[in-house]
Amino acid sequence: MGKNAKIQAGSDFVRRIPAMFTFSIRAVVLAGALSASSLSCAATLSAQSELLCSPEGLMRLIPQFNVNGTFTIPDPNADLQKYLSAHQGLSNVIDMIVAQENISQNPAEVGRLPSRPLIFASNWLSSEVGLQTNGTELNSPESGGKFGGYRVQSFLRGLTPVPLSQGSIYVIKQSNPTYQALVYPMPTSHPCVNRLVLAADNTAGFWPTPTYALGRYQLDNNGLPMRDEPLITYLIVNICLDLAKSAVINQQSFLRPNAMIILALHWPCEGSGCANNGIGHQH
């Protein structure tokens, strides 16, 4: 795979994470959605559970993401089965680890924790596969009719915390329409895992389970994790189900039946790292 196909998991990438998301961090912290004490009260994670808290750890759990020691999202166009294996394996591993944390932790302590959603970047890329049908024709929502899209521009581009919600809900803010969808990150018993809920503006699309965001700790000057600080989202694994598509008839907007299933992996990017191979499926 080419260099652009890789997300660097080395120390240089790790140390750039806080700077990459300065705006998002300020927006959420200023909104008061997350206090430092909320994470310090969380239960200690097992060594296996901690593996979800970084790309390096995830490579140990899901070897499909490991390409010569570099965290790499599989290309569905080059190796569909490897991509599906990574997507399915990651979803199942998160389910199992969160279930283990649910059993091992004290419900009374978890129930007293303040809200602690992850922090999301504004710009995203994705790799995805999917099909759609209007009841008559079967095709792909990807450009060129391909079954898979690799390093395409994610529809999450423009993800921004909503001040009215004190940063607890995000909106996908683009030019036209201005606000395309709402995203709600819902914390779990695992501090590095959020469930995600999507509400689209112009379709009947949503994210069913399993859909998760994974976060990593910010690092101090010595490269050590700051466990009392908000976590930064480094990967989203989702299933997208859409049962309608917008249409205009006699200058009136309607939703017409349309079935679409997308399996996607999204990751944040910045600057030249956001170079893409086109636009992925849109809501």
Order of alpha helices (4+ residues) and beta strands (2+ residues): alpha-alpha-alpha-alpha-alpha-beta-beta-alpha-alpha-beta-beta-beta-beta-beta-beta-beta-beta-beta-beta-beta-beta
